């Protein structure tokens, strides 16, 4: 079962001597590093070049020369960002080397650089840690820089679309017209300097958009009359009016979903910036009403700068802005953000960042590519491509198109209108569930945890941080109240569930607070605190957070669809990899539920560290009871009946030994878990069961421990996620239903019988290897090259999945290797996967069909499975995406969602699937209300002879378009086809 590795990447022998000289030439000549920096760069290059030369075939796509240049550029960037060397004092004009300079010198582009960087960080991480300390990754700020690039790309397109709508552009020359291009560039530069001067380093997307809209207001007020694409008195653009005339700021707020208070504040900062940089003196706009044909405007709160955008004045102003921005770049810039004015700039390149979240190519860009943080979804409301700025339909449309920026602004409006007005303390309804002591404890914890997340720093503005903290606090109390009401209504027999164990559970509250904070951060799309920052700040793990996501979606009915998608994307990330990472609380439950795995878990050192105490977090923040006005804890910080009684301050070794010893007291998890789609009794248990101590018995689950119940639920979610991905992969490659079921069965068997293969890995590692293994057993001519080629088309694909797989070689390994290594997926398949699952693969051979048949016959004859026979898992009946008939008396069908949108909405947990019928009929409205509105509309439509006035279509015609089903199992239809070879990694 060996597979040639030549298809995994570039295969070439690197001339080390030539590469040494070439790198030195780049440093001294092309980038012009100073002497000390050059020496440091050569040192880092020298101690790391063996990584490149020994495993170049496992790196990115393209030729060996391209991969080499990516590596050298990464080395220079690390040195310029992490070096503690001071530039020579005699060189006063010495400016820091920017990323733009580096990628330009190496003839690369920014998009491709960030796509390749994660692989380099993984390979060279231990070297960088040794040279620059354990915080090298935080100081490198790669994720923040990437997010900033994504935001600027979105904002530049948003600005261009708004500019074309507001102002007339010469259709022949477009923005290439010198005068028009100058005004266009003036607006973008003013926005960039406003971000630097007024927004500091926290630059979230929502605040940046407010700043950009304030610049649009300035341009609107000062643009010469002949260039405007509107008239204040007659344009539908200005919907908000007062007795004195058009309220310009309120109209822009209405159109772009901004907060009037924040926009006015940003408008004042923009005016101040113009005064400071351009030396313009403002005057009341009322002095210029007649002259500028602004007599239809309400002048209150507006200022005017004489001749700001007149041809001569604009040219001089543009030169001043360029000079100021040049200074900014030389002093502290990383990316010259002026490059975003030209969408086809070669320095930007083409491709996608954020796992396909945004397409930066000018020709293939979709307007709403970032509607979901993890998927690319094209909305039906996107403007048509050839709609010019003077199109008659442009100004008639009151609503901005659904773009990533407008979606973010709409979501922020929900936070502003639905959450901000709420009290920042528990409501009277919530207080009914608390005792006085419990209430004080909960408010104190919320203050400390949220302050730890939103701590003002050099990168977080204090006012902004306090506003976001307050929003998260209000959302936390709102959802906590809904959760308590729902949990209290659940009965265990005739006894109402007691909420005290849940409300005194420290981990539960931290998960709720983390989820609230994450939603606030996702709403603003901040650069400074990206997931999983909330996990690190609160001391919980991905496995913990996965327990509350479903509840958040269910209990917060007003949650916008964008945030539901964000939680859905988070849940997938948690299930596919984050919950399996080292230090996850999943392993603390596994050693109780599956005692046989304890040895391997301890060998790999996977157990979670003790959760830091609330007092230690407060101490790190220098919070005292007096400084935040919080009372001391009214009772000991012990999660009554729900948490282990061990002190979190005890050493890690003691925690592990206690946990492993307790496994002997518990019954093991059932040998075979239930299938992913069978109803689980434990799904109906109160939330507190999920957060109870792993060793506690779960009386509602047949004598299982809480760990066994939790692992069973978690594994069922994993199985559902795997089923969805297996089906899409098999459909893409044209594989038969028989192969699909074998792959799914193999993954199920590995999950239940060989669980360590998932440890510290991505579930797609197992899926890809299982597809290849089954294809070999089934004697199909399918290569790993073809599998990876098709996997690259999957929405969740990241190249690191097949380039880097964690392996911890044991002393018993046949390879002779020891220790930890990251290898490509073919090496993992040959050296680890096959030796581990060979018996399971053999079972999938010719005897598999006989076994299936005998089990079915035995089940039919005896009403159950044959005694002692292995359990054969059928492929789950996951939702069919064929059109569905929704009326018994009429031929009315609901069409399936687009595949790209379906992928973004599907989740491995049926409880957290979000039904959508097209787009929401109203902002923030739930899908159930959408369905009600549709039904009401249909009922009102019966006006023609008591029947709906629809063109009727025969049932047989529609049925002919359906995908056939067989016993509830999807028929994938097409026969296996030969996959055409394409460029690959």
N, C-alpha and C positions, 0 to 999 in steps of 0.2 A: 504493500500500500504506500510505497514511497512516491512522492511527487516532486518533480524537478522544480527548483527554486528560481530558475532564471527569469520566470515571469513576474516575480515580485518586485522588481525595480531594476535600476541600472546595474549592469554587470561590466565592470572595467577595472583594470589595474591602474591605480593612481601612482603617478610619478612623484614620489615624495620630494625629491630634490628640487624639481621644477616648481612644485607647489610651495615650498619654503620661500624661494626667491620671488614667486608671484605674490604671495601674501605680504612680504616685506615691501614690495613695490606699491601695492595697494595702500598700505598704511602711510608710507612716506610721501608718495607722489600724488595719488588720486584723492586720498582723504586728508592728507597733510596733518597727520597726528604729530603732536610734539614728541620729543625724543623719549621722555620718561613713559608716556602713554604707549608709544610704539614698543618699547621694551616689555611693558606689561602685556600688551596684546600678543607679542611673540611668545611670551612665557605661557599664556593661556592656550595659545595655538599649539605650542610644543607638547604640553601635557595632555592635550585632548585629541590630537590628530590621529592617534592610533584607533580611536573610535570610528572615525570616518573611513580610514583606509581598510579596517578589518571588516566593516559591515556596510559598505556603501550600497550594496544591493538591497538592503532592507529599508533604505531611506526613501524619500519622495519620488515622484514621477519625474520623467524627463531624463536627459542625458547625464552622464557622470560629471561632466563639466558644470552643468547647472546645479547639481546637488552640491558639488564642491564649493561653488560660489555662495550658495545659501549658507553653508556651514561657516565659511570665512566671514560672511556678513554678520552672522549670529555672534561669532567670537568678538568682532569689533564692537558690536552693539552692547554686549555684556560688559566689556571693559569700559566703554564710555559712560555707561549708566552706573556701574558698581564700583569703579575705581575711586579710591580716596585721595589720589594724587591731586595736588593743587597746580593749576596752570602757572607758567612762568610769569612773575610779576612784571617783567619788562615788556611783556606782550599785552598791553592794555586792551588791544582790540581783539584779543584771542576770544573766540566764542565757542561754546560747547558744540560738539559734533552732533548733528541731528540724525534721526533715522532716515529722513529724506536724502541727506547727503550720502549715507551709507548705501542704501539700496540703489541710488543712482550711480554711485561709483562702481558697484558690482553688476550693473546692468540688469537689475531685478525690478520687481514692482511690489508695492506694499501689500496687496491682497495675497499674493503667493507667499510672501515672507511670513505673514501671520498664519497661513495654513501649514507651513512647514515647521514653525517654531516649536510647537508642543513636542514633536518628536525629538528635536535637538535638546530641549530642556530635560526630557526623560533620560536621554542617553548620557548627557554631560552633567546631570544634576549633582552627582556626588563630588565631582571635581569643583564645581562652582561653590558648593557648600564648604569644601575644604579651604578654598581661597578667600571667599567673601562672607562666610557665616551662614547660619541656617535660615536667615531671613532674606536670602538673595532673591527668591522669587517675588516676594512682596516688594522689594526695592526695584526690581526690574519693571514692574507695573505693566506687564504685557497685556493682561486681560483688560485693564483700564484703557490702555492705548487703543486696543482693538475696538472696544465699545465706543470710544470717542470717535474713531474713524467711521464706524457704522452710523452714529448719530449725525455726524457732519455730512455724510453722504445723503442721508434722508433729508436733512434740513436744507441742503443746497437744492435738491429737487423741489422741495416744498416752496422755497423762496422763488425759484424760477417759475413754477406754475402760478404762484400768486402775482408775481411781477408781470407775467404775460397777460393775466386777467385784468390787471389794473391799468396798464399802460400800453399805448400803441407802439408796436415795434415794426420797423421797416421789414416787410415780408420778404423783400428781395435779399437784403443783407442780414436780416435777423439781428442777433446780438453782436454780429461782426461790425455793424455800423459804429464808427468811432465814438460819436457823441452818445448814442444809445448805450453802447457797451461801457462807456465811462460812468454813466449814472447807475447802470446795473452793478458794476464793480464797486462803486461808491457805497451802495447799500450793503453789499456783502462784507466789505472791509469795516464799515461802521459796526456791523453786527459782531464780527470777530473781535474787534477791540472792546466792544461792550462786554463780551464774554470774559475777556481777560481782565478788564478793569473792574467790572461790577459783580461778576458771578464767581470769581475766584476759581478754585479747582474742582468744585463739586458739580458743576455743569450737568445737571440731569436734563433729560430731553424736554420735559415739560417747562422748566424754568428757561431753558434755552429758546424754546418756541415762543414763550412770552416776550423774550427779548427781541426775537426776530419780528414778531408782530408789531412791536413798538417801533422798530425801524421802518416797517411798511407804513405805519401811520405817518412818520416823518416824511417819507417819500411822497405819500398821498397829498399831504398838506403843501409841499413845496414844488412838486413837479409842474413844469410849465403847462398852461392850459391846453395847448395844442397837442400835447403828448398824452393827455389823460384819455382813458378809454371809457369814461363815464361823465356824468354831470351830477353834482351833489343833489340838486333839487329833484332830479327825475330818475336817478339810478336805483334799481332794486337792491343794490349792494348795501345801501345805507337804510336799514330797516328801522333803526331806533331814532326817534325824533322827539323833540321837546317843543314848547311854545316858541322858542327862539330859533329853531331850525334843526338841522341834522346833528345828532349826537354822534360824532365820528368814533370816539373811543368805544362807546357802548355798542355801536354797529359792528365794529371789528371784533369785539368780544362775542357778540352773537354769532358772527360768521365763523370765527375760528375757535369757539368754545374756550376762550380764556377767561380768567377771573378779572373783573373790572378793577378790583383793588390792586391786584398784582400787575396788571397792564399799565395802570396809571403810575404805579411806582417805577416800573421799568421805563416808561415814557419820560419821567422826570430824570432818571439816570442818563438816558440817551441825550436829552437836552443839555445836561451838565457836561457830558463828554464832548458835544459839539462846541460848547463854549470854551472848554479847556484846550482841546486839540486844534480847533480851527479858528479860535479867537473871534468867534461870531457873537454878537450881542443879541439876545432875544428881545422881542417886543410883543405886546399883546396882539393877538391875531385880528382883533377888531380894527386896528389901524390899517389893515391891508385888505379888508373885506371887498371893497369895491374894485380896487386895483387888481386883485387876483381872482375876481369872480367867485369869491367865497361868501357871498352874502346870504347863502342858504344854510350856513353853518352856525351852530350854537357855539359861541366863542369861549364859553366857560372852561377853564382848565387848560386851554391850548395856548401855545406860544409860536412865534414865527421868526425865522431867520432870513433877513433880507438877502435875496439873490442866491440862496444856498445852492440851488441846482441849475442856475443859469450857466450857459456854456463856459464862460471864462472863469467864473467863480468855482464851478464844479471841477474844472481841470486843476486849479490850484489846490482845492480841498482834497482832491484825490491824491496829489503828490504828498501832502502832509500826512494823510492816513497811511500811505505806502511807507513813508519814512518811519512813522511810529511803529508800524507792524514789523518792519525790518529789525527795529531795535528789540522788539519783543522776542522775535525768533532767535536773535543772537544771544539774548540774555537767558532765556529759559524755554525756548521752543523745542518741540520734538518733531512735530509735523507742520510743514508750511500749509496752513489750511486754505490758502488761496488756490491751491491746485483743484479744489472742488468746484471752482467756477467753470472749469473745462471738464465735462464729463468723460471725454475721450482721452484725458491726460494719460500718457503711457506710464507715468509713475504710479498711478492708481491701479492700472491693470484691470483684468476682468476675472470673474470668478465669484465665489461666495465666502462670506465670513460667518461666524457664529453657527457653524454646522448647517449651513444652507439657509440661515435666517434672512440674509439679505444678498441680493445680487447686485454687484457693483458695475457690471458691464453696461456700457451706454446703450448698446443696441438691443439687448435682451432684457433690460430691466423691467420689472413689474412694479407698478405704482404702490401696491400694498404688500410688498414682499415681507414686511415685518409685522403683519397683522398678528401673528402669533410669535412669541419669543423663540419657539423651537421649530416652526414650520413655515414654509412659504405657501401662502394661500392667495389666490387671485379672487378678488371680490367682484360681484356683478356690477357694482356701482363705479368701478374704475373708469376714468374718462377715456373715450376712444382715442387711439393714437393719432391721428391727423387732425384733431380738434384744435384749430389755431386760436390765437389770443383774441381775434375779433369775431369769433364764431357767435352767431346770434343766440345760441343756447347757453353760452358761458355765463353771462350775467343773469340770465333768467333762472339759473339754478341757485337757490338760496343756500343749499347745503354744499359744504366742501366735499369733494370725493373722498371715499374711504381709503386713505393712505395711512402708512404707519404713524405719521405725525398726528393726523387728525384723529386716528383711533386712540392714540395716547392722550390727546386733549379731551376727548369724550369721556375716557375712563377717569381722568383727573377731575372732570366735572362731577362724576358720580361721587367721588371722594369728598369733593367740596360741598355738594348739595345734600348728600344722603348721610354722610358720616360726621362731617365737621360740626353740624348743629347739635349733635348728641352731647349729653353731659360727659365730663371726663371722670366721673365717679360711678360706681355701680348704681343702677336704677333701683327704685323701691321694689320692683318685681324681683330683681336679682338678689336684693338684700334679704328677701324672705327665705332664701335657701341658706343664708349664712347666720352663724352666731356672731356676736360682736367681735369676739377674738378672731374668728375666721375672716371676717371682713377686713380687719386691720392687717392681717397677714397677707391677704390677697392684694390689697392696694400697695402694700410695701414692696411685695415681690414684683408687681407690675412696674413700679417706679424704677427699681434697681435694674431689672432685666432690660427694659426699654432704654434706659439711660446708657446701659453698657453697649447697646446696639447703635444708638444715635449720639455717641459721644462727640462733641464738637472738637475738631482737630484742624490742622492746617489745610486739610482737604474738605472739611465739612463746615459750612457757614453756621455759626451758632443759632441764628434766627431760623434758618432753614431746618436745622437738626431738631430744634424744639418744636417746630410746626409738625414735622413728620412724626416725632415721638408722640405728640398729642393725638394725632390721627390714628396711629396704631393702637394707642391706649383705648380710644373710644370704640374702635372696631373690635378689640379684644373683649370688652365688656358686653358689647352687643351680641357677639356670637356666643359668648359664655352663657349669657342669659337664655338664648334659644336652645343651647345644648342642655342646660339644666332642666328646662321645661320638657324637652323631649325625653331625656333620660328618666325624669321623675314619673313619666307616664308609662314606662315599661314595668310590667309586673312579673314577678317570679312566682308563678302560681297565683295565690291570692294576696301576696305580700308586695307592697310597693318597694321598689329598689331604693336602698339607702344611698344618698349621694355623698355622705360624709367621707367615705374612703376616696372617692374621686376628687372631691374638692380639697382634700388635704394632701393630694398627690403632687409632689414637687415637679416631677417630670411632665405630667399632664399639663400643668399651667405653663411651663416653659415652652412646650410644643405649641400651645395655643398662642402664646405671645410671639414666638418665632414666626408662626404662620401669619399673624396679623402684621408684623413688621415687614415680612417678605412681600405681602400684597401691597403695602404702602410703597415700598421701594420699587416694586414692579410697575406700579401705577406711574411713578415719576420717571422710571427707567434711568435710575442713577448710575453714574460711572463708578462712584467711590465705594459702594457697598453692594457688590453683586453676589448672588448665591454661589457658594454656600456660606457667605459671611455670617448669616444669622445663626447657623449651626455652631460656628466657632465662638461667637459672642455669648451664646446661651448655654453652651456646654452639653448640648444634646447631639444625637447622631441622626443620620439619614433614616435609619430604621424607625427611630422614635417619631420623626416628623411624618412618616408615611401613615401613621395611625390616625392623624387628625385631619388629613386633607379631605377625605370623604365627608366628614362631618361639617367642615367649613362650607363646602359646596351645598350640602343639604340644608344647613341651618341659616345661611345668609342668602335670602331669596332675591335681594336686590343686586347681588354680585354681578357686575357686567360680564358679558361673554368673553371679553378679552382676558379678564382675570381668571375665569374658569379655565380657559385654554392654558393660561400660565400654570395654574395648579395641575392641570392634566399633564402638561409637559414635565413639570417637576416630578410628578408621580412616576412617569416613565423613567426619568433619570435615576430616581431612587431605586426603582425595581431592577433596572438593567445593569447598574454598576455601583452606584454610591452605597447602597445598603450592603454590598458584598465587600466593600473596602476594609482594609485593616482598621481596627478600632471601632467597628460598628457594634451596636448593642445587639444586633442579630446573633452574633456568636455567643453572647451571654445567655441567650435563650436556647440556642442550639445545644450547648453542653448539658442543659437540663432535659430538653426534649429528646435529644439523641446522644446519650452518654458515650456511645461508641466513637463519636466524632471528637470527643474532648482531647484525645492525644494529639490529633493532627492540628486542631485549633491552637493548642498550646505550643506545638512545635513551630508553627508559623507566627506565633505571637499576635493573634488576631483579636483577642478580647478587648473590649472597650475599657478605657480608663474610668476611674470613678468620676461621677459628675461633680464638678466643682461646687462647693457650698455657696449659698446666697451671701453669706458673710464675706467669703473670700472675694467674690465678684464686687461687692460693695467696697471692700478695702482697696481693691485695685483701682476703683474709681474715686477713691478718697471721699466716699460718701459716709457721713455720720448721720445719726438720727436727727441732729439739730440742723445739719446743712440742707437736708431735703424735707424736713418736717415730718419724719416718719417715726412712729412709735417702735420700741423694741418688740421683738417677737413675743407674743403672749404665751406661747407654749413651745416646747422643744420642737426643733425642725425634723420631725420624723413623720414620714408618710404613713399614717395609720392604716395598718392592715394591707398596705399596697406595695411598699418598697422593702428591699432588703434592709435589715436593721444594722448593717455594717456602716460605720462612719466613713464618709467619702474621703476623709483625710488620711485613711490608712494606706500603706504602701500598695502598689499595684500587685506585687507578688502575693500579698496576703489575700487580696480580693479574689485573685484567680484560684488560689488553693481552696478557699472556702467554697467558691462556686463549683469547682470540680468535685469536691468531696460530697456536696449535697446531691449530686446526680445519682448517687447510689440509693437514695431514699425514694426516688421517683420511678414510676413505670415508664418504659420507653415509648416513644411515639409508635403508632401502628406501623406495621411493616410496609404497607402500601397506603398512600394517602388517597383521598377521594379525588376524582377527576376534577379538572378546573371548572367545569360548568355544572356539576351536580350541586344541588342546593346544600349549603352548609348550615347546620343548625347553629354553629357558633357565630354566624353572621348576624344573628338576631340578638346576640348578647349585648348588655349595656356596655357603653364605652369604657367603663372602669375596669372591665375584664382585660382590656388591651394593655392597661397600665399597671395591673396588679403585679406583684412579685412573681417572677417566672416559676418559682417553686410552689406557689399556692395552688391548691386544688381548685378546679373549676366545676362547681356542682351542676351547672347547666349543660355540661358537655361530656356526660358519660364518664365522669371520674378522671378526665384528663387534667393535667396541670395547666395553668395559664400559659406556660411556655409552649406546651404541645398545641394548644388551641391557636395561639398566635402564629406559630410556625405553619400550622395547617392552612390558616387563612393566607399567610404570606406566600406560601408555595402555590396556592391556587391562583393567586394573582400573577405569579411568575409564569405559570402554565398558560394562563389566558394570554398574556403578552407574547409568549413564545408562539402560541398557536396563530396569532394574528400575523406575526412576522414570518413564520414558516409558510403560511398560506400565500402571502404576497410574494415571497421569494419563489415559491414553486410555480405560481401563476406566471410570474415574469419569465421563468425559464421554460415554461411549457411542460412541466413534469406531471406525471399521472397522479390520480387520486391514490393509487397504491403506494407510490413513493412518498407522497405527502403524509399519509398515515404512518408509514414506517419511520419517517423522520420525527414526527411528533411523538410516537411511541418511544423512540430512542431517547429523546430529550427528557421525556417523563421518567424513564427508567434511570437516567443519569441523575436527575434531580432527587429521586427518592432513594436510590441504591448507591450512588457514587457522588454524593453531594460535594465532597471536597474539590471536584473539578470546577465548581463555581467559585470557590474561594478566591477572593481578590482578583476576580476576572469579570469580564463583560459577558452577558448572556449570549450576545451575538457570536462570541468565540465558540460557544458550544453548538449553536445553531448552524453556523457555517461548516464546522467540522462534521456535524451529524449529517448534513446534506451530502457532503463528499463521501463520507463513509457508507451511507445507504446507496449512493450511486454506484460505488464499487461493488457492494454486495449484490446489487441488482443488475450488474454488468452493463451499466450505461456508460457511454463515451462522454462523460462530463469531467472537465478538468477543473482544478482549483482556479486556474486563470479565468475561466468562464464564470465560476461562482462569484469571484471577487468583482469581476466586471459588472455583473448584475447587482451585486450588493452595493456598489458605488451609486446606483440609481435609486437606492432606498432613501426615504426622507431622513432617517436617523443615522445615515452612514457618516462615520468619521474614519479617516484613513488610519488613525492610530489603532483601530480595532484589529486590522489585519497586519499592521506593521509591528505591533508591540503587545505581546502576551506575557503576563507574569509567570515565571517558573521558579520554583524553589527546589533545586536539585537536591535529592537526598543522597545519603552515602550508598544506598542500594541502586542508584541509577546506573544504567548500562553505558551512559555517555562518558563517565569518568569525571563529570563536572560536579562541583559542589557550590552551595550558596545561591544567592538570588540573581536572576538574570531576566531581561526582557528580550524575547525572541519573536521572529515573525510567525505567522499563524501556521505555515507549512511545517516549520520545525516543531511547533507545539503539537501539531497533529501527529507527526511521525514519532516523536520522542515521548510524548506524554499522553495524548488522547487515545491513540490506538492501543498501547499497552494496558491502559486503564479500562477501556470499554470493549476489548476484543470479544469477551464472552457474550456481551449484549449484541454486538454486531453479528456474531455467528447465529444467534437466535433469530435474527431477522432474515435469514436465508430461506431456502425452500420450505423449511418446517414452519415458518411463520404463518403462512396461509392455512396450513393444516391445523395449527394451533388455534387460529382465529375461528376456523370452522367448527372445531370440536368444542370450543368454549361456547359458541353461539348455540350449537345443538344441545350441549349440556345444560345451558341456561334455560333453553326452551323446555326441555324434558323435565328438569328438576326444579324449575322456578328459581334458579340461582346459578352461580358459577360452580364449576366442577371442584370438588374438594381437593385442595393441595395444588391446583393448577396455577401457573403464573397469571397475574392479572393483565389483561390486554386492554389498553386504553383506546377507545375510539376517538377520532378527531372531534373536537367539541363543535357544537352547533352554534358557532359565532354568527352574529347578525348578517343576514343576507342583504346585499346592497341592490337587489333587483327592485323594480317598481312594485309598489304595494297597493292593492285595492283598499280604499278607505270607506267605501259606502256599499252597503248590501243591496241597495235599490238603484244605484247609479254607477255608471262606469267611470269612476273618479279614482285616479291613481296618484300617489306621491312618488315623484321621480327620485332616484338615488342621489346622494351628495356626490360632488366631484371627488375623485380619488384623493387628490391632494388635500382637500378639506376634510374628507373622511379620516385620513391618517392623522390629521392634527387633533381630531376630536376623540378618536378611540383611545381607550385606556384599558389596562389589564383588569381593572375592577369594574364589574357591571354596576356597582353602586355609585360609581363616580362618572358614568357615561352621561353625556349631556345631549339630550335630544334637541335637534335644531331643524326647523322647517324653513329652508332658505335663509333669509336674513331676518332679524327681529323686526317686528312691525313698529316697535317703539324702543327708545333708548333704555337700556338696563332691564328690559322686560324678560321674564322667564319664558322658556319654551312652552310650558303648559298654558300660559296666558296667550301665547301666539296661537296655539291650537284652538283655544276657546274663541279667539277673535275670528279665526278661519271658519269655525263651525257656525258662529253667529252670522257671518257673511253669507255662507252657503244657505242657511235657513231663510235669510232675507231675500235670497235670490229666486225663490219659487213664485214667480209672477206670471209665467206663461202657462196657462192651463194647469196650474198647480204643480208644474214641473220646472226643474232647473233648465235654463236655456243654454244647454251645452250641446256641442256636436257629439253625438253618441258614437262610440267605437265598440266594435264587437269584442266580447270577452275572449273569443278564440284568437282574434288578431293580437290582442295585448299579451295573452298567455304565450303566444308563439315567440315573444321576445324575452321571456323569462329564462333564467338559468335553471336547468332541470335539477331536481333534488331527488335523492334516493335515501329513504329512511332517515330524513333529517340531516343527511350529510351532504355537503355541497359537492356538486359535480363541476370540476374545474374545466370541463369542456374540451378545449383543444388538445390534440395529440402532441406528443413531444416533438419539438422542432429543433433543428440544428441552429445553434447560436453563432451568429456571425462574429468573427474575431474583430475587436476594435482596440484602439490604444488603451493601455492599461498601466497599472502600477506594478 
